[in-house]
Amino acid sequence: MAELRRSVCPLDCPDACALLVAIENGRVTRLRGDPEHPVTRGFVCEKVARYADRQHSPERLLYPQRRIGRKGEGRFERISWEAALGEIAERLNAVVARYGSEAVLPYSYAGTMGIVQGASMDRRFFHRLGASRLERTICSAAGSAALSMTLGHRYGLEPEQFRHSRLVLLWGANVLGANVHLWPFLVEAVRRGAKLYTIDPVRNRTGRLSHRHYFIHPGSDAALALGMMHVIVRERLYDADYVERYTEGFQALRQRLEQYPPTRVAKLTGLAESEIVELAREYATRRPAAIRLNYGVQRNERGGLAVRAISLLPALVGAWRDVGGGLLLSTSGAFHLDRAALERPDLEQLSGLGRPARAINMVELGRALTELRNPPVMALFVYNSNPAAVAPNQNLVLEGLRREDLFTVVIEQMPTDTAAYADILLPATTFLEHTDLYISYGHYYLSLARPVLEPPGEAKPNAEVFRLLAARMGFQEPCFRDSDEDLVRTALASGHPFLEGISWDALAERGWMRLRVAPEGQPFQPFAQGGFGTASGRLDFAPETLEYAPPSESRLGDAHLRARYPLELVTPKADSGLNSSFGYRDSVDRETATLAMHEEDAALRGIRDGDRVRVYNARGAVVLTARVGRDVMRGVVAARSVRWLRRAPDGRNVNALTSDRLADLGGGATFYSCLVEVERCSD
């Protein structure tokens, strides 16, 4: 009979689900959601429901390996942990001796969202070494910076409160594909009479089930928000009392908004003037009104501005006062863990560097590996990421990974595209095989997971790998001997009131606990009475920062570029996958091998549904299968991300087309500012 054990989903999703795992004869037989968890509510997405196929995959990496073929070929021989650690230490010492410690670059992101295996002992190791610091900006940096600038905190509306909303704007948020545990609350709201609208260049599953879908030009979200504010202020639909009590800069905002009448905003966004006016009126008057904003809106050249402009709307209409009113982008800022004690940036002082290490933006990995000097990157350490598939400007990234003089270490569970370029390949545990602490960016519950299975073969947790490497490098500091439990206890010891009563022992017993953001049983309304985390405590409209111009790589941007590449490409997340984590599955490969086209754009190019097409620009090309219809607006094409390169006939995915330019705030990525042309393949 199967035994049920508690765990937590580690994947890059706002839901951070509490799991019940059925184990029988040392194997997972079923994963389901914890029915007692207020957000998970007893179910999981289909991606994680099938996690046993990854856990027990015959492709799991089980032993340390050394490359014996060409880089990218994926040919390795098995070696011992002793030999692997010795070779890594020897090569790192040689790089540091010849080029300096900054010639070493760690590269990691959200392959696991766990704090211990994702951002603890690894950070200590690279700080002590004096390696280049990685700016981890590829996903949410522009939006996070904008939210912090505007609200002063990365807080938002609780998902449980959406059941009370009477209007919900899903702005760049494919809830059914990337935030499915919000959906039951939305369904409950709709049953009570709420309206559900989506705003997105692509009509996805969520848009099809909404009362109304607004097709918007990629990168024009800020213009729509400013146009809505224009209508709200012009028609005196704003909450004058809230504005007076809790904001500043309103009079200057009023003047700025004169530049964004619906006539102009219609041209910028592709929406009709009447749509803009009606949406603004309904948002201001149908209360409680909630906005579920997701990170897709900030993956363009104007991404920071978009999040900033949209996040002003709830304050303008006083939506924060209502249970079920406000905005949700991220809740991550409420988890006030002791990050400094966990990551120990002070260890950098012991590296001998004599100054803070240089910072390298992960979006620009291709440039870092091929162009950077003084010193060049000579050692790359990849874990919790698959940059060969997920990083933009893919051809340049692959050129860098092919360098024979680049010593590359990869810690992985599966033979990913990046793993094929490793000199030393180390086997990693899955979330079911190690201890970790999990925050969420979509709710306010902190979770602890303990191992429910023994690791197969010789797989080791990330934290243990870096403990062993620290010992091999001769690092004597006691912090490198901290256990995973020690690391969790350290993270929880920040003294912040939101963590009051939350301890290792309490989490070990219960599995998850709500942050002390509000009294038990009471909703969390962070800005109902102001309380913004700005210097003044007020929300600053800062209208001098609200100047919108179309992205250079867009239909209204660089005219010369648009003449060569007239279609705007967006690359939203696949419904069946999650970044590149499940790229080995046939269902994910099928979804990420297609290109959605508007029927009129397809007809102009002689393309029919099901045709193989070549999508190209100056950065590269990729072959996909056309899906012709009306799920994108005219002038837009959409390709789901992220396909495994080894499954693609041309060895490329859509990131061969995307740019490594940075967004306007936070150094974020601009995946959705991308112009392309499409042609039918002749064969």
C-alpha positions as MATLAB code, in Angstrom:
seq = 'MAELRRSVCPLDCPDACALLVAIENGRVTRLRGDPEHPVTRGFVCEKVARYADRQHSPERLLYPQRRIGRKGEGRFERISWEAALGEIAERLNAVVARYGSEAVLPYSYAGTMGIVQGASMDRRFFHRLGASRLERTICSAAGSAALSMTLGHRYGLEPEQFRHSRLVLLWGANVLGANVHLWPFLVEAVRRGAKLYTIDPVRNRTGRLSHRHYFIHPGSDAALALGMMHVIVRERLYDADYVERYTEGFQALRQRLEQYPPTRVAKLTGLAESEIVELAREYATRRPAAIRLNYGVQRNERGGLAVRAISLLPALVGAWRDVGGGLLLSTSGAFHLDRAALERPDLEQLSGLGRPARAINMVELGRALTELRNPPVMALFVYNSNPAAVAPNQNLVLEGLRREDLFTVVIEQMPTDTAAYADILLPATTFLEHTDLYISYGHYYLSLARPVLEPPGEAKPNAEVFRLLAARMGFQEPCFRDSDEDLVRTALASGHPFLEGISWDALAERGWMRLRVAPEGQPFQPFAQGGFGTASGRLDFAPETLEYAPPSESRLGDAHLRARYPLELVTPKADSGLNSSFGYRDSVDRETATLAMHEEDAALRGIRDGDRVRVYNARGAVVLTARVGRDVMRGVVAARSVRWLRRAPDGRNVNALTSDRLADLGGGATFYSCLVEVERCSD';
ca = [
       0.000    0.000    0.000;
       1.299    3.458   -0.893;
       2.573    5.786    1.826;
       1.650    9.494    1.619;
       4.435   11.997    2.298;
       4.438   15.796    2.199;
       6.459   17.829   -0.282;
       6.411   21.165   -2.129;
       6.542   21.911   -5.839;
       9.898   23.626   -6.586;
       9.099   24.936  -10.057;
       9.099   28.529  -11.285;
       5.390   29.164  -10.788;
       3.569   31.543   -8.420;
       1.500   28.718   -6.933;
       4.275   26.972   -4.889;
       1.957   24.019   -4.315;
       1.866   21.891   -1.192;
       2.000   18.278   -2.374;
       1.069   14.857   -1.126;
       3.303   12.228   -2.712;
       2.290    8.558   -2.824;
       5.342    6.297   -2.488;
       5.269    2.570   -3.074;
       8.328    0.306   -3.250;
      10.605    3.338   -3.477;
       8.788    4.872   -6.443;
       6.329    7.721   -6.889;
       2.920    6.407   -7.860;
       0.986    9.682   -7.612;
       1.384   13.380   -6.836;
      -1.604   15.444   -5.772;
      -2.232   18.777   -4.097;
      -2.690   19.082   -0.361;
      -6.450   19.602    0.126;
      -5.837   21.517    3.359;
      -3.645   24.182    1.748;
      -5.780   27.317    1.169;
      -4.371   27.901   -2.325;
      -3.341   24.440   -3.554;
      -6.776   23.101   -2.545;
      -6.192   19.463   -3.452;
      -5.103   19.613   -7.097;
      -1.944   20.148   -9.142;
      -1.306   21.169  -12.729;
      -0.900   18.459  -15.347;
       2.808   19.275  -15.623;
       3.520   18.253  -12.045;
       0.890   15.511  -11.879;
       3.145   13.608  -14.294;
       6.384   14.385  -12.453;
       7.049   10.672  -11.860;
       8.124   10.411  -15.502;
      10.993   12.771  -14.721;
      11.719   11.376  -11.272;
      12.153    7.837  -12.594;
      13.244    8.667  -16.125;
      15.826    6.358  -17.704;
      17.560    9.583  -18.791;
      18.220   10.747  -15.192;
      21.857   11.647  -14.635;
      23.157    9.326  -11.916;
      26.948    9.666  -11.813;
      29.640   12.320  -12.348;
      30.903   12.380  -15.931;
      33.773   13.877  -17.942;
      33.430   15.027  -21.536;
      35.149   12.829  -24.140;
      33.554   14.222  -27.314;
      33.296   17.651  -28.866;
      31.430   20.341  -26.945;
      27.737   20.030  -27.655;
      28.069   16.426  -28.791;
      26.980   15.013  -25.433;
      29.566   12.225  -25.163;
      30.856   11.530  -21.642;
      32.591    8.920  -19.539;
      31.730    8.065  -15.961;
      34.149    9.207  -13.252;
      34.087    9.221   -9.460;
      33.005   12.140   -7.297;
      36.563   12.238   -6.003;
      37.945   12.670   -9.510;
      35.262   15.212  -10.485;
      35.796   17.418   -7.434;
      39.566   17.202   -7.815;
      39.458   18.229  -11.467;
      37.055   21.106  -10.802;
      39.202   22.457   -7.963;
      42.363   22.125  -10.045;
      40.876   23.908  -13.044;
      39.315   26.689  -10.941;
      42.607   27.293   -9.152;
      44.407   27.455  -12.499;
      41.901   29.965  -13.893;
      42.127   32.151  -10.793;
      45.914   32.033  -10.796;
      46.198   33.072  -14.456;
      43.202   35.360  -15.004;
      41.915   36.302  -11.555;
      38.823   35.134   -9.711;
      36.399   37.191  -11.817;
      37.178   34.909  -14.755;
      34.819   32.449  -13.034;
      31.094   32.969  -13.692;
      28.212   31.165  -11.951;
      25.028   30.898  -14.001;
      21.820   29.860  -12.247;
      18.200   30.831  -11.992;
      14.891   29.182  -11.103;
      15.347   25.524  -11.995;
      14.375   25.181   -8.369;
      12.682   27.912   -6.364;
      14.007   26.409   -3.146;
      16.090   28.752   -1.033;
      18.587   26.124    0.165;
      19.344   24.423   -3.146;
      18.960   27.621   -5.145;
      20.542   30.503   -3.235;
      22.597   29.575   -0.171;
      25.768   27.483   -0.161;
      26.355   28.231   -3.840;
      26.326   31.973   -3.151;
      28.728   31.520   -0.232;
      31.098   29.511   -2.412;
      31.277   32.024   -5.252;
      31.493   35.019   -2.899;
      34.425   33.385   -1.101;
      36.071   32.598   -4.417;
      35.623   36.193   -5.637;
      33.850   35.091   -8.824;
      31.963   37.505  -11.052;
      28.525   38.235   -9.650;
      25.607   37.161  -11.805;
      22.743   39.627  -12.189;
      19.798   37.221  -12.209;
      17.430   39.311  -14.332;
      16.132   37.038  -17.085;
      12.558   36.716  -15.833;
      11.144   39.339  -13.484;
      13.730   42.075  -12.961;
      12.020   44.938  -14.804;
       8.665   44.287  -13.163;
      10.174   43.812   -9.722;
      12.088   47.073  -10.003;
       8.959   48.908  -11.176;
       6.794   47.462   -8.407;
       9.360   48.368   -5.759;
       9.691   51.882   -7.181;
       5.932   52.430   -7.223;
       4.588   50.627   -4.155;
       7.799   50.402   -2.158;
       7.048   46.726   -1.492;
       6.655   43.657   -3.662;
       3.307   42.885   -2.062;
      -0.035   42.329   -3.708;
      -3.574   41.132   -3.457;
      -4.004   37.692   -1.876;
      -5.232   35.113   -4.403;
      -7.992   34.078   -1.980;
      -9.443   37.596   -2.204;
     -10.144   37.384   -5.938;
     -13.368   35.529   -5.091;
     -14.696   38.894   -3.841;
     -13.799   40.867   -6.983;
     -16.506   42.149   -9.316;
     -14.103   42.962  -12.157;
     -10.811   41.193  -12.854;
      -8.346   42.332  -15.499;
      -5.959   39.520  -16.415;
      -3.228   41.674  -17.888;
      -0.649   39.544  -19.669;
      -1.661   36.677  -17.358;
      -2.475   33.253  -18.810;
      -3.868   31.946  -15.534;
      -4.808   28.499  -16.821;
      -1.314   27.977  -18.219;
       0.896   29.625  -15.603;
      -1.097   30.250  -12.396;
      -3.814   27.604  -12.379;
      -4.531   27.756   -8.634;
      -5.905   31.269   -9.045;
      -8.547   29.958  -11.439;
     -10.987   28.499   -8.854;
     -11.137   31.878   -7.120;
     -11.877   33.547  -10.462;
     -14.596   31.004  -11.223;
     -16.148   31.720   -7.834;
     -16.054   35.454   -8.549;
     -17.709   34.961  -11.944;
     -20.458   32.867  -10.362;
     -21.125   35.823   -8.077;
     -21.465   38.144  -11.062;
     -17.886   39.312  -11.708;
     -16.612   40.184  -15.169;
     -13.351   38.629  -16.362;
     -11.328   40.401  -19.066;
      -7.952   39.510  -20.575;
      -5.452   41.901  -22.142;
      -2.835   40.129  -24.253;
      -1.428   40.057  -27.810;
      -2.317   36.321  -27.817;
      -5.705   34.806  -27.096;
      -4.782   31.810  -24.977;
      -6.911   29.309  -23.026;
      -7.623   31.922  -20.367;
      -8.647   34.512  -22.938;
     -11.040   32.111  -24.610;
     -12.879   31.629  -21.324;
     -12.991   35.324  -20.434;
     -15.974   37.580  -20.986;
     -13.849   39.729  -23.238;
     -10.358   39.615  -24.738;
      -8.462   42.768  -25.698;
      -5.805   42.225  -28.378;
      -3.007   44.714  -27.726;
       0.169   45.513  -29.611;
       3.208   43.925  -27.911;
       4.994   46.437  -25.685;
       2.138   48.964  -25.618;
       0.726   48.106  -22.177;
       2.006   51.319  -20.607;
       0.187   53.349  -23.229;
      -3.089   51.575  -22.432;
      -2.678   52.194  -18.695;
      -1.960   55.869  -19.326;
      -4.966   56.109  -21.647;
      -7.200   54.551  -19.011;
      -5.900   57.026  -16.427;
      -6.604   59.876  -18.852;
     -10.268   58.844  -19.058;
     -10.576   58.245  -15.309;
      -9.157   61.657  -14.431;
     -10.974   63.526  -17.209;
     -14.315   62.074  -16.140;
     -13.563   62.496  -12.418;
     -13.885   58.777  -11.741;
     -10.842   58.643   -9.477;
     -11.032   58.271   -5.685;
     -10.239   61.831   -4.654;
     -10.104   60.965   -0.960;
      -7.591   58.122   -1.427;
      -5.505   60.243   -3.768;
      -5.460   63.116   -1.281;
      -4.637   60.984    1.748;
      -2.145   58.472    0.388;
      -0.505   59.712   -2.830;
       1.526   62.610   -4.153;
       2.175   64.111   -7.576;
      -1.436   63.972   -8.714;
      -1.665   67.474  -10.192;
       1.446   66.906  -12.275;
       0.032   63.521  -13.297;
      -3.114   65.223  -14.540;
      -0.992   67.373  -16.860;
       1.054   64.375  -18.063;
      -2.109   62.430  -18.910;
      -3.185   65.123  -21.344;
      -0.622   63.558  -23.720;
      -2.514   60.235  -23.736;
      -6.068   60.810  -25.016;
      -7.879   57.720  -26.338;
      -7.336   58.827  -29.946;
      -3.554   58.616  -29.545;
      -3.619   55.540  -27.331;
      -5.759   53.688  -29.871;
      -3.020   54.103  -32.478;
      -0.343   52.973  -30.025;
      -2.177   49.896  -28.748;
      -4.344   48.697  -31.638;
      -7.494   48.975  -29.524;
     -10.495   51.027  -30.564;
     -11.040   54.379  -28.818;
     -14.375   53.121  -27.539;
     -12.727   50.040  -26.013;
     -10.260   52.187  -24.089;
     -12.968   54.505  -22.763;
     -15.331   51.670  -21.781;
     -12.566   49.679  -20.071;
     -11.455   52.721  -18.069;
     -15.000   53.546  -16.960;
     -15.767   49.997  -15.941;
     -12.488   49.614  -14.059;
     -13.118   52.801  -12.087;
     -16.752   52.114  -11.221;
     -17.172   48.350  -10.878;
     -15.780   47.606   -7.400;
     -13.998   45.696   -6.068;
     -11.722   45.750   -9.124;
      -8.616   43.576   -9.270;
      -5.722   43.358  -11.716;
      -3.762   40.133  -12.088;
      -0.644   41.402  -13.773;
       1.961   38.879  -14.870;
       5.552   39.170  -15.978;
       4.889   38.900  -19.695;
       4.102   42.621  -19.871;
       7.630   43.499  -18.691;
       9.640   41.391  -21.152;
      10.043   44.229  -23.627;
      11.945   47.463  -23.999;
       9.234   49.397  -22.139;
       8.553   46.665  -19.594;
       9.444   48.590  -16.476;
       7.284   51.514  -17.530;
       4.404   49.140  -18.267;
       4.408   47.638  -14.787;
       4.832   51.047  -13.201;
       1.924   52.593  -15.108;
      -0.418   49.654  -14.492;
       0.449   49.540  -10.787;
      -0.673   53.182  -10.431;
      -4.243   52.333  -11.418;
      -5.426   50.805   -8.095;
      -4.257   53.858   -6.149;
      -5.940   56.223   -8.591;
      -9.343   54.576   -8.131;
      -8.862   53.575   -4.473;
      -9.096   49.855   -5.253;
      -6.670   48.993   -2.430;
      -9.406   49.890    0.070;
     -11.583   46.944   -0.954;
     -11.294   43.289   -0.049;
     -10.881   41.829   -3.514;
      -9.492   45.085   -4.898;
      -5.957   46.005   -5.890;
      -3.247   44.340   -7.918;
      -1.234   41.144   -7.832;
       2.088   40.869   -9.605;
       4.231   39.338   -6.872;
       4.033   38.541   -3.177;
       7.714   37.636   -2.882;
       8.690   40.795   -1.012;
       6.698   39.670    2.039;
       9.013   36.724    2.744;
      11.563   38.631    4.772;
      14.176   35.886    5.096;
      17.693   36.719    6.254;
      19.235   36.591    2.804;
      22.508   38.205    3.837;
      23.149   35.549    6.481;
      22.155   32.858    4.022;
      24.272   34.051    1.084;
      27.144   35.732    2.978;
      28.244   38.434    0.523;
      30.752   39.514    3.190;
      32.848   36.454    2.273;
      33.909   38.300   -0.854;
      36.269   40.324    1.362;
      38.300   37.135    1.928;
      38.763   36.405   -1.757;
      41.729   38.739   -2.164;
      39.935   40.716   -4.859;
      40.074   43.900   -2.773;
      36.831   45.350   -4.158;
      33.329   44.180   -5.071;
      33.384   41.661   -7.903;
      32.161   42.778  -11.296;
      28.540   42.070  -12.218;
      27.503   40.278  -15.404;
      23.886   40.354  -16.557;
      22.655   36.841  -17.312;
      20.618   38.137  -20.264;
      23.915   39.007  -21.953;
      25.533   35.592  -21.518;
      26.454   35.314  -25.197;
      28.321   38.620  -25.079;
      29.979   37.682  -21.791;
      31.330   34.433  -23.234;
      32.449   35.862  -26.583;
      33.319   39.530  -26.037;
      34.191   40.145  -22.390;
      37.830   40.911  -21.546;
      39.891   41.947  -18.518;
      39.417   39.167  -17.643;
      37.534   36.968  -20.089;
      35.170   34.352  -18.698;
      37.294   31.200  -18.527;
      35.180   29.027  -16.217;
      31.393   28.711  -16.269;
      29.387   26.963  -13.553;
      25.770   26.210  -14.580;
      23.103   24.895  -12.218;
      19.318   25.390  -11.928;
      19.283   26.668  -15.495;
      19.594   25.620  -19.130;
      21.005   28.689  -20.902;
      21.600   26.923  -24.216;
      17.817   26.758  -24.548;
      16.461   29.632  -22.447;
      18.900   32.528  -22.921;
      18.252   35.086  -25.691;
      20.508   35.631  -28.713;
      20.951   31.871  -28.779;
      23.478   31.622  -31.592;
      25.885   33.843  -29.703;
      25.336   31.833  -26.505;
      26.099   28.577  -28.326;
      29.188   30.117  -29.882;
      30.428   30.893  -26.389;
      29.568   27.455  -25.009;
      31.553   25.834  -27.841;
      34.794   27.506  -26.759;
      37.390   24.804  -26.085;
      39.228   27.078  -23.639;
      36.085   27.583  -21.525;
      35.945   25.176  -18.587;
      32.270   24.406  -18.002;
      30.698   22.573  -15.062;
      26.998   21.674  -15.170;
      24.926   20.289  -12.292;
      21.785   18.692  -13.720;
      19.089   16.063  -13.347;
      18.587   15.450  -17.081;
      20.726   15.627  -20.247;
      19.703   19.152  -21.233;
      21.059   21.138  -24.145;
      23.489   22.930  -21.819;
      24.628   19.651  -20.235;
      25.933   18.616  -23.653;
      28.535   21.414  -23.442;
      29.874   20.474  -19.991;
      33.454   19.462  -19.336;
      32.340   18.012  -16.012;
      28.694   16.958  -15.595;
      27.419   16.356  -12.054;
      24.156   14.564  -11.119;
      21.661   16.589   -9.078;
      18.838   15.477   -6.834;
      15.205   16.339   -7.522;
      13.004   18.158   -5.024;
      11.737   14.798   -3.748;
      15.258   13.870   -2.630;
      16.472   16.864   -0.617;
      15.499   19.419    2.034;
      14.397   22.906    1.024;
      12.494   26.017    2.058;
      10.073   27.595   -0.399;
       8.614   31.072   -0.669;
       5.943   31.987   -3.213;
       5.438   34.897   -5.554;
       1.709   34.214   -5.822;
       0.544   33.730   -2.220;
       1.637   34.249    1.394;
       2.451   30.703    2.575;
       5.982   29.597    3.485;
       6.694   25.885    2.989;
       9.285   23.321    4.056;
       9.961   20.044    2.267;
      11.993   17.092    3.511;
      13.227   14.202    1.341;
      10.602   11.588    0.527;
      12.907    9.402   -1.596;
      16.549    8.368   -1.529;
      18.617    9.858   -4.374;
      19.289    7.406   -7.199;
      22.840    6.523   -8.130;
      25.262    9.139   -6.806;
      23.088   12.236   -7.232;
      23.720   14.973   -4.651;
      21.849   18.154   -3.620;
      23.308   21.420   -4.882;
      24.150   22.599   -1.380;
      26.163   19.430   -0.728;
      28.073   19.830   -3.986;
      29.199   23.303   -2.950;
      30.106   22.125    0.557;
      32.360   19.501   -1.002;
      33.871   21.992   -3.441;
      34.517   24.497   -0.661;
      36.457   21.831    1.236;
      38.443   20.957   -1.911;
      39.287   24.619   -2.442;
      40.547   24.848    1.132;
      37.857   27.242    2.409;
      38.054   26.947    6.193;
      35.171   29.206    7.253;
      32.678   27.363    9.513;
      29.712   28.490    7.390;
      30.702   25.964    4.726;
      29.885   23.172    7.156;
      26.297   24.321    7.767;
      23.742   21.583    7.139;
      20.572   22.142    5.119;
      18.651   22.418    8.380;
      21.149   25.024    9.595;
      20.564   27.003    6.410;
      16.787   26.958    6.859;
      17.086   28.070   10.473;
      19.423   30.876    9.395;
      16.978   32.087    6.749;
      14.100   32.161    9.241;
      16.024   34.116   11.887;
      15.511   37.573   10.367;
      13.369   38.840   13.237;
      10.795   40.306   10.845;
       7.249   40.363   12.270;
       5.874   38.568    9.205;
       7.913   35.509   10.314;
       6.807   35.586   13.940;
       6.087   32.053   15.159;
       7.408   30.441   11.978;
      10.307   28.122   12.782;
      11.988   24.976   11.533;
      10.107   22.890   14.086;
       6.717   24.401   13.262;
       7.222   24.017    9.523;
       8.560   20.478    9.921;
       5.339   19.558   11.720;
       2.843   21.390    9.494;
       4.601   21.624    6.117;
       3.436   25.172    5.406;
       2.411   28.288    7.350;
       0.867   31.620    6.425;
       3.059   34.629    6.965;
       1.903   36.905    9.797;
       0.815   39.559    7.319;
      -2.566   39.960    9.027;
      -4.365   38.570   12.081;
      -5.520   34.986   11.671;
      -8.660   34.802    9.590;
      -8.306   38.391    8.365;
      -7.507   39.443    4.782;
      -4.182   41.113    4.045;
      -4.775   44.591    2.628;
      -1.299   46.098    2.484;
      -2.237   49.529    1.120;
      -5.836   50.016    2.290;
      -4.663   52.970    4.392;
      -1.569   53.925    2.483;
       1.458   52.363    4.108;
       3.496   52.338    0.934;
       7.134   51.414    1.372;
       8.369   54.645   -0.172;
      10.422   57.271    1.663;
       7.299   59.385    2.269;
       4.956   56.463    2.920;
       2.832   57.706    0.023;
       2.536   56.443   -3.514;
       4.328   58.895   -5.797;
       2.748   59.118   -9.236;
       6.107   60.555  -10.404;
       4.641   61.663  -13.742;
       8.057   62.729  -15.018;
       8.823   58.994  -15.411;
       5.663   58.262  -17.416;
       6.852   59.008  -20.927;
       5.896   56.246  -23.367;
       7.434   55.583  -26.765;
       7.003   52.382  -28.787;
       9.829   49.842  -28.487;
      12.443   50.219  -31.212;
      11.823   46.638  -32.304;
       8.083   46.884  -32.868;
       5.563   47.811  -35.556;
       5.773   51.471  -34.509;
       9.503   51.462  -33.833;
      12.540   51.478  -36.142;
      11.090   51.884  -39.650;
      14.134   50.429  -41.412;
      14.062   47.310  -39.245;
      10.313   46.952  -39.637;
      10.630   47.080  -43.420;
      12.832   43.983  -43.341;
      11.029   42.167  -40.533;
       7.377   43.280  -40.399;
       5.979   40.787  -37.853;
       6.155   41.121  -34.066;
       7.124   37.862  -32.362;
       6.067   37.045  -28.807;
       7.185   33.855  -27.054;
       4.784   33.093  -24.177;
       5.194   30.117  -21.867;
       3.944   26.756  -23.065;
       0.792   25.486  -21.367;
       2.165   21.937  -21.215;
       5.681   22.835  -20.035;
       7.518   25.208  -17.754;
      10.506   27.026  -19.229;
      12.685   24.116  -20.415;
      12.058   21.761  -17.487;
       9.832   19.338  -19.380;
      11.289   19.696  -22.878;
      11.822   15.945  -23.109;
       8.055   15.354  -23.201;
       6.416   14.861  -26.598;
       3.477   17.100  -25.636;
       5.827   19.991  -24.821;
       7.819   19.455  -27.991;
       4.685   19.547  -30.117;
       3.480   22.761  -28.491;
       6.841   24.528  -28.738;
       7.300   23.502  -32.378;
       4.448   25.705  -33.652;
       3.980   29.307  -34.738;
       0.586   30.993  -34.386;
      -0.173   33.327  -37.310;
      -3.135   35.505  -38.187;
      -4.883   34.141  -41.266;
      -4.382   37.349  -43.250;
      -0.629   37.430  -42.557;
      -0.412   33.766  -43.560;
      -2.369   34.311  -46.787;
      -0.067   37.149  -47.852;
       2.859   34.706  -47.598;
       1.165   31.712  -49.178;
       1.189   29.848  -45.868;
      -1.490   27.366  -44.861;
      -2.236   25.733  -41.531;
       0.239   22.903  -40.935;
       2.943   24.225  -43.297;
       6.561   24.160  -42.208;
       7.785   27.738  -42.026;
      11.104   29.468  -41.544;
      11.008   32.316  -39.034;
      14.028   34.600  -39.269;
      15.711   37.909  -38.511;
      19.283   39.177  -38.399;
      20.059   37.131  -35.272;
      19.050   33.738  -36.615;
      16.332   31.462  -37.908;
      14.160   28.603  -36.697;
      11.871   26.133  -38.466;
       8.365   25.711  -36.992;
       4.902   24.512  -38.019;
       2.332   27.195  -38.814;
      -0.950   27.278  -36.919;
      -3.156   29.687  -38.827;
      -6.197   31.341  -37.289;
      -7.262   34.324  -35.210;
      -5.585   33.666  -31.862;
      -3.115   36.482  -32.548;
      -3.824   39.924  -33.914;
      -2.677   40.817  -37.408;
       1.038   41.656  -37.479;
       1.829   39.392  -34.519;
       3.159   35.836  -34.488;
       3.545   33.716  -31.365;
       5.781   30.739  -30.630;
       5.546   28.944  -27.299;
       8.761   28.542  -25.351;
      11.042   26.747  -24.680;
      11.867   23.816  -26.999;
      14.827   21.548  -26.369;
      17.366   22.083  -29.133;
      18.184   18.416  -29.445;
      14.558   17.733  -30.374;
      14.466   20.414  -33.079;
      15.467   19.318  -36.608;
      17.496   22.499  -37.087;
      18.970   22.445  -33.561;
      17.447   25.801  -32.623;
      14.416   27.227  -30.822;
      12.786   30.660  -30.793;
      15.617   32.141  -28.733;
      17.700   32.082  -31.902;
      15.526   35.104  -32.769;
      15.232   36.976  -29.464;
      17.421   39.901  -28.491;
      19.779   40.295  -25.535;
      18.953   44.009  -25.259;
      17.960   45.059  -21.744;
      14.671   46.522  -20.565;
      14.230   50.062  -19.286;
      14.384   49.033  -15.597;
      16.227   46.387  -13.610;
      18.332   45.079  -16.477;
      15.466   42.779  -17.467;
      15.137   40.754  -20.648;
      13.305   41.923  -23.786;
      12.133   38.609  -25.243;
       8.913   40.193  -26.566;
      10.532   43.100  -28.412;
      11.376   41.059  -31.473;
      10.703   41.621  -35.165;
      10.788   38.712  -37.638;
       9.737   37.640  -41.099;
       8.157   34.291  -41.953;
       8.362   32.271  -45.162;
       7.033   28.904  -46.217;
       9.659   26.175  -46.390;
      10.095   24.906  -49.924;
      10.530   21.220  -49.056;
];
